[in-house]
Amino acid sequence: MKLLFAIVQNDDQKSLTYALIEKNISVTRIASTGGFLRGGNSTLMIGVDADRLEETLSIIKEYSRRRTVVTVPVSGIPHNIDSAAMPMSVTVGGATVFVLDVAETYKF
């Protein structure tokens, strides 16, 4: 058994969660924040049998896309004074996935 923690953007979590449920893969969503732009993230806790790990990772990859956004740097982030008010393009999205081995699991 494997336990995956997938950190994805809120923009992707709904379609990803539905895709996992459609394949009978158990998923629990935990609201989280963080990252460079302090954007809303979701941490998905996913429990799968080891033989379904690759299938699950494939679904996560398909539904967690990267995108480019234009933003103005916030105070507190070091940057060149000449570009203080200049918008900048930043690539966000995708997924960060942690995979853990599970020794035992119980369902009551």
N, C-alpha and C positions, 0 to 999 in steps of 0.2 A: 504494500500500500504506500502511496505517496501523498504528501500534503504539499500543495502549491500555494504560495502567496504571490498573487499577481497584482502589481500596482499599475493601474491604468488611469487615464484621464476620465473625468466624468462624462465627457462627450462620447466616449467609447463604451462605457460600462453597461449601458442598457442593452445595446445590441449584442455585446459579448455575453452577457448573462443569459439572454434569451437563447443564443446559439448553444451555449453549454447545456442549458436545461432541455433543449430540444433533443440533444444527444444523450439524455439521461445521465448527465454529469452533475453531481451535487456541488452547489456553490453558495457561499454566504458572503454578502457584501458588508464591508465595514467602511464608513466614511472616513476619509483622511485628508490631510493637507500637507503641502510641502513643495519642494522643488524650487527651481530658479525664479519662477514668476509667482510663486505662492498660490498657484491655481488649485482648484478643487480636484482631488484625486479620490479614487476608490481603491481599497485593498480587497481583493477577492480571495477568499479562502476556499480552496478547491481540493476535495478528496477524491482520488482515483486509484484504481488498481494499477500496478506497475505496467501491465501490458497495454494500458490505455494512455500512458504518459505522452507518447509522441502524438497521438490523436489530439489530446488536450492542448499541447503546446502549439500544434498546428492551428487550432481554432483561435487560440489567444493571438497568435501572430496575424491571422487573417482579419480579426476584428479590432486590432489595436494599431491604428495607422498613425504615421507621423504626419505633421502638417507644419507649415511655416506661418507664424503670426508676426504682425508688426506691432511693436510696443515701444513706449518711451521709458528709458531707464529710470528706476525709482531711486530716491536718495538712499544712501547707505551702500550702494553697489559701486565699487571703484570703477571709474571710467575717466577718460580724457575730458578735461574741462571744455574743450572746444566742441565736444559732441554732447554736452549735457542735455540739450533740448532736442537732439536729433533722434528721430525714431530709428529703431533697429529691428532687423528681421531675426527671429529666433525659431529654431526648429523644436517643436514640442510633440509629445505624444509617444506612441509606441507602448511597450510594456516592459517592466522590470519584473522578472519572475524568479522566485526562490523555491527550490525543490528540496523537500526534506523526506527522509525515510521515516515511516511510521512502524513502530514495533508491534503495536496492538491497536485495535479500534473496537469500540462498543457502540451499539445502537440500542437504546432502551425505549 
